[in-house]
Amino acid sequence: MTQGEQNPTPEDTQATSEAAGNPAAAEQPEGADTAAAGPDLAAQLAEAQARMADMQDAFLRAKAEGDNIRRRAQEDIAKAHKFAVESFAEALLSVKDSLEMALKVDTPSIESLKEGVEMTLKQLNAAFDKHRLVEVNPRQGEKLDPMKHQAISIVPAEQEANTIVSVLQKGYMISDRLLRPALVTVSQS
């Protein structure tokens, strides 16, 4: 006996048992098992294709919704840029009205003009406060801050070098952003 005859492989055992025990099974072609599984595979394929179609439809809908959201956001941003100054302009209208009323007075006295200018300045300051427009008005002796101050000239002074001697024009910030630096003279070293 040879070694192959002593230890048969599982395929050999199956083929031998089929041939010995069931002659009809031995004659059955190989594709017969797949024919029985055919309707089952076709159903699975149809189910998979239906799921794929549903997923593709859901994907297209989600993509369209994303595009719509992006378009609406771009429109909102464009409107915000276009009408950003609207509320500030509304706050300034009362200032303009006050100035026009002051010009309509036939015989203004110095006292009434001064009072009108003070009231108009209050309205303007209220509009600035409402819209977070803050003055940059450094004190004398304050250290020069190049992020908020612009030195126009350097003058000899009896104070520490690079400190503010006088303010020529106030600066302004809107929120945390510098709108205009304060124009200052600075002490010489």
Summary of the structure (lengths in Angstrom):
residues: 189
radius of gyration: 44.7
end to end distance: 114.2
largest distance: 139.0
contacts: 412
relative contact order: 0.07
helix: 59%
strand: 17%
